[in-house]
Amino acid sequence: MTESIINYLEEELVEMLGSGFQVQRREPVGGGCISHAFRLYTTKGTFFLKWNHSCADDLFVREAECLRELKKFAGGELIVPEVILASEADELSGFILLENLENGSVPSQDVKLGRGLAHLHRYQEKDFGFDHDNYCGATAQMNERKESWLEFFMENRLGFIIRLIQNSRNISAADLRTFESLIERLDRFISSDSRASLIHGDLWSGNYLYTAKGPAIIDPASYYADREMELSIMQMFGGFSPKTWAAYKEAFPLSSGWEDRVQIYQLYHILNHYYLFGGGYLQQAVNVARKYL
């Protein structure tokens, strides 16, 4: 399968990058839990290739849209890899070809990451959502635009992931009632004046890199959301320096009470983990929901 993608790339990239393009060597890259990845050494430079033969057909096209949107508004502190080519799955696996980012040491990367995220979140639009549905990991995300963040989070995030779980995992009527009760009470916790910031959408420690150019974000699940949605997953697994948090808060101060809402927004990602992996994530989600009832 990889050979057919390489052959296809050589044909396509000759047109994009000029005659003489050829892949000279490929090197497997580990670390991904969904897709396969290679670093491609070519006559026109080094590129990063990610592919999958068992994912949603449009997974990488949607990822490319997210990366391009992030790159437009990331500013000078935050690096977003350039998309060279992305393809839906047809007779080939779906794939995305990106600028290769080399690991490196640049002074104050923790601080630059915080300031860069603050700059990104300052880019705002009127409505919440995105131009197309996309994916958080392998899970579909419904991004239909809405004027209200409360409505978007209730319907497009919690309601949607719960419906996916009902169709593929065991969930009791009692647990469903717990989540439904929380959804009915969300207006007590979520502000009506939320602003629609551009977010990465799946920003845990595995989705940022310190590169020779500066801090970079990868593997996005972007949409326009209350920025607290981003901050919640950043706290969920840790991996972000106190310097990053301090730089973010200095550049874009947070609303009072934001830490009280962190677990509400984490609930979406916990439920997504249950949908993807099963196990104890359901009970973790139920425990979080009960805290707010």
C-alpha positions as CSV (number, residue, x, y, z in Angstrom):
1,M,0.0,0.0,0.0
2,T,2.8,2.4,0.8
3,E,4.5,1.8,-2.6
4,S,1.3,2.8,-4.4
5,I,1.1,6.1,-2.4
6,I,4.7,6.8,-3.1
7,N,4.2,6.2,-6.8
8,Y,1.2,8.5,-6.8
9,L,3.1,11.2,-4.9
10,E,6.0,11.1,-7.3
11,E,3.6,11.7,-10.2
12,E,1.6,14.5,-8.5
13,L,4.6,16.3,-7.0
14,V,6.5,16.4,-10.3
15,E,3.7,18.8,-11.4
16,M,3.8,20.8,-8.1
17,L,7.5,20.9,-7.4
18,G,9.1,20.5,-10.8
19,S,10.7,17.8,-12.8
20,G,13.3,15.6,-11.0
21,F,11.1,15.0,-7.9
22,Q,11.8,11.5,-6.6
23,V,11.6,9.8,-3.2
24,Q,15.0,8.6,-2.3
25,R,14.4,7.1,1.1
26,R,11.6,6.7,3.6
27,E,11.9,6.3,7.3
28,P,9.1,5.0,9.6
29,V,8.0,7.5,12.3
30,G,6.5,6.1,15.5
31,G,4.2,7.7,18.1
32,G,0.8,7.7,16.3
33,C,-2.0,5.6,17.6
34,I,-4.3,5.8,14.6
35,S,-2.3,6.2,11.4
36,H,1.0,5.1,9.8
37,A,3.7,7.7,9.3
38,F,6.9,8.1,7.3
39,R,9.5,10.7,6.8
40,L,10.3,11.0,3.1
41,Y,13.7,12.1,1.9
42,T,13.4,13.4,-1.6
43,T,15.2,15.3,-4.3
44,K,13.1,18.3,-3.3
45,G,13.6,18.2,0.4
46,T,12.2,16.2,3.4
47,F,8.5,15.7,3.9
48,F,6.2,14.0,6.5
49,L,3.7,11.5,5.1
50,K,0.8,10.1,7.2
51,W,-1.6,7.5,5.8
52,N,-4.3,5.0,6.8
53,H,-6.3,2.4,4.9
54,S,-9.0,1.8,7.5
55,C,-10.1,5.3,8.5
56,A,-12.9,7.5,7.3
57,D,-12.4,8.4,3.7
58,D,-12.1,12.1,4.3
59,L,-10.1,12.0,7.5
60,F,-7.0,13.6,6.1
61,V,-8.8,16.2,3.9
62,R,-10.6,17.4,7.0
63,E,-7.2,17.5,8.9
64,A,-5.7,19.6,6.0
65,E,-8.6,22.1,6.4
66,C,-7.9,22.4,10.1
67,L,-4.1,22.9,9.5
68,R,-4.7,25.5,6.9
69,E,-7.1,27.5,9.1
70,L,-4.7,27.3,12.0
71,K,-1.8,28.4,9.9
72,K,-3.7,31.5,8.7
73,F,-4.1,32.8,12.2
74,A,-1.3,31.3,14.3
75,G,0.9,34.4,14.2
76,G,4.7,34.4,14.7
77,E,5.1,32.4,17.9
78,L,3.3,29.2,16.8
79,I,4.4,26.9,14.0
80,V,1.8,24.9,12.0
81,P,3.1,22.5,9.3
82,E,2.3,23.5,5.8
83,V,0.0,21.1,3.9
84,I,1.6,19.9,0.6
85,L,-1.1,17.5,-0.4
86,A,-4.1,15.6,1.1
87,S,-6.3,12.9,-0.4
88,E,-9.5,11.1,0.4
89,A,-9.3,7.3,0.3
90,D,-10.4,5.8,-3.0
91,E,-8.3,3.1,-4.6
92,L,-5.4,4.3,-2.4
93,S,-5.4,4.8,1.3
94,G,-6.2,8.3,2.5
95,F,-3.1,10.4,3.2
96,I,-1.7,13.8,4.0
97,L,1.7,15.1,3.0
98,L,3.2,17.8,5.2
99,E,6.2,20.0,5.7
100,N,8.7,18.1,7.8
101,L,9.4,19.7,11.2
102,E,12.8,19.0,12.7
103,N,13.2,18.6,16.4
104,G,15.3,21.5,17.8
105,S,16.0,23.7,20.7
106,V,14.8,27.3,20.5
107,P,15.0,29.5,23.6
108,S,11.8,30.0,25.7
109,Q,9.7,27.5,23.8
110,D,7.4,27.0,26.8
111,V,6.7,30.8,26.9
112,K,6.3,31.0,23.1
113,L,3.8,28.1,23.2
114,G,1.6,29.9,25.7
115,R,1.8,33.3,23.9
116,G,1.1,31.5,20.6
117,L,-2.0,29.8,21.8
118,A,-3.3,33.1,23.3
119,H,-2.7,34.8,19.9
120,L,-4.6,31.9,18.1
121,H,-7.5,32.1,20.5
122,R,-7.8,35.9,20.0
123,Y,-8.9,35.2,16.5
124,Q,-12.7,35.0,16.8
125,E,-15.7,34.6,14.6
126,K,-19.4,35.3,15.2
127,D,-20.6,31.7,15.2
128,F,-19.4,28.5,16.9
129,G,-18.5,25.5,14.7
130,F,-16.6,25.0,11.5
131,D,-17.2,25.0,7.7
132,H,-17.2,21.2,7.7
133,D,-17.6,18.3,10.1
134,N,-14.3,16.8,11.0
135,Y,-12.7,14.3,13.4
136,C,-11.3,14.2,16.9
137,G,-8.9,11.3,16.6
138,A,-11.0,8.8,14.7
139,T,-14.4,10.2,16.0
140,A,-16.6,12.2,13.9
141,Q,-17.3,15.8,15.1
142,M,-20.5,17.6,14.1
143,N,-19.5,21.2,13.4
144,E,-22.8,22.7,12.2
145,R,-22.5,26.4,13.0
146,K,-24.6,27.9,15.9
147,E,-24.8,31.4,17.4
148,S,-24.9,30.0,21.0
149,W,-21.9,28.3,22.6
150,L,-24.3,26.7,25.1
151,E,-26.4,25.2,22.3
152,F,-23.3,24.1,20.4
153,F,-21.8,22.3,23.3
154,M,-25.1,20.7,24.4
155,E,-26.0,19.5,20.9
156,N,-22.9,19.2,18.8
157,R,-20.6,17.9,21.5
158,L,-22.2,16.2,24.4
159,G,-25.5,15.2,22.7
160,F,-23.7,14.0,19.6
161,I,-21.0,11.8,21.4
162,I,-23.7,10.3,23.6
163,R,-25.7,9.3,20.5
164,L,-22.5,7.7,19.0
165,I,-22.0,5.8,22.3
166,Q,-25.6,4.5,22.3
167,N,-25.1,3.1,18.9
168,S,-21.8,1.2,19.6
169,R,-21.2,0.8,23.4
170,N,-23.1,-0.4,26.5
171,I,-24.6,2.4,28.5
172,S,-27.3,2.0,31.1
173,A,-30.6,4.0,31.3
174,A,-29.4,5.4,34.6
175,D,-26.2,6.7,33.2
176,L,-28.0,8.2,30.2
177,R,-30.3,10.0,32.7
178,T,-27.3,11.4,34.5
179,F,-25.9,12.9,31.3
180,E,-29.3,14.2,30.2
181,S,-29.8,15.8,33.6
182,L,-26.4,17.6,33.3
183,I,-27.2,18.8,29.8
184,E,-30.5,20.3,31.1
185,R,-28.5,22.2,33.8
186,L,-25.6,23.4,31.6
187,D,-27.0,27.0,31.5
188,R,-26.1,27.3,35.2
189,F,-22.4,26.9,34.4
190,I,-21.8,28.1,30.9
191,S,-21.8,31.8,30.2
192,S,-24.1,33.3,27.6
193,D,-21.4,35.7,26.5
194,S,-18.8,33.1,25.3
195,R,-16.8,34.1,22.2
196,A,-16.0,31.8,19.3
197,S,-12.2,31.4,19.3
198,L,-10.3,29.3,16.8
199,I,-9.0,26.3,18.7
200,H,-6.7,23.3,17.9
201,G,-9.4,21.1,19.4
202,D,-7.4,18.1,20.6
203,L,-4.4,19.8,22.3
204,W,-2.8,17.2,24.6
205,S,0.9,16.8,25.1
206,G,1.3,14.4,22.1
207,N,0.0,17.1,19.7
208,Y,2.6,19.8,20.1
209,L,6.3,19.6,19.3
210,Y,9.3,21.8,20.1
211,T,11.0,22.2,16.7
212,A,14.0,24.0,15.2
213,K,11.6,26.8,14.2
214,G,9.7,27.0,17.5
215,P,6.7,25.4,19.2
216,A,4.5,23.6,16.7
217,I,0.9,22.1,16.9
218,I,-0.1,19.0,14.9
219,D,-3.0,16.6,14.5
220,P,-5.8,19.2,15.0
221,A,-9.5,18.8,15.4
222,S,-10.3,22.5,14.9
223,Y,-13.4,24.5,15.2
224,Y,-14.5,27.8,16.7
225,A,-15.4,27.3,20.4
226,D,-15.2,28.9,23.8
227,R,-11.4,28.9,24.4
228,E,-12.0,27.1,27.7
229,M,-12.7,24.0,25.7
230,E,-9.0,24.1,24.6
231,L,-7.7,24.8,28.1
232,S,-9.7,21.8,29.5
233,I,-8.0,19.2,27.5
234,M,-4.6,20.8,28.1
235,Q,-5.3,20.2,31.8
236,M,-6.7,16.7,31.3
237,F,-3.5,14.8,30.7
238,G,-0.9,17.4,31.8
239,G,2.3,18.0,29.9
240,F,2.2,21.8,29.7
241,S,4.8,23.8,31.6
242,P,3.8,26.3,34.3
243,K,5.6,28.8,32.1
244,T,3.3,28.0,29.2
245,W,0.2,28.7,31.4
246,A,1.7,31.9,32.8
247,A,2.5,33.2,29.4
248,Y,-1.0,32.4,28.1
249,K,-2.7,34.1,31.0
250,E,-0.5,37.2,30.7
251,A,-1.2,37.5,27.0
252,F,-5.0,36.7,27.2
253,P,-6.3,36.8,30.8
254,L,-9.0,34.3,31.7
255,S,-12.5,34.9,33.0
256,S,-13.1,34.3,36.7
257,G,-14.4,30.8,37.5
258,W,-12.9,29.2,34.4
259,E,-11.3,26.4,36.5
260,D,-14.8,25.5,37.8
261,R,-15.9,24.7,34.3
262,V,-12.8,22.6,33.3
263,Q,-14.3,19.2,34.0
264,I,-17.6,20.1,32.2
265,Y,-15.6,20.5,29.0
266,Q,-13.3,17.5,29.8
267,L,-16.5,15.4,29.8
268,Y,-16.6,15.5,26.0
269,H,-13.1,14.0,25.7
270,I,-13.7,11.4,28.4
271,L,-16.9,10.3,26.6
272,N,-14.9,10.2,23.4
273,H,-12.3,7.9,25.0
274,Y,-15.1,5.6,26.1
275,Y,-16.5,5.6,22.6
276,L,-13.1,4.7,21.2
277,F,-11.7,2.4,23.8
278,G,-14.4,1.4,26.2
279,G,-13.3,0.4,29.7
280,G,-13.5,2.6,32.8
281,Y,-13.9,5.9,30.9
282,L,-17.7,5.6,31.2
283,Q,-17.6,5.6,35.0
284,Q,-15.1,8.4,35.0
285,A,-17.6,10.4,32.9
286,V,-20.5,9.6,35.1
287,N,-18.5,10.7,38.2
288,V,-17.7,14.0,36.5
289,A,-21.4,14.6,35.5
290,R,-22.6,13.9,39.1
291,K,-20.2,16.6,40.5
292,Y,-22.3,19.2,38.7
293,L,-25.8,17.9,39.6
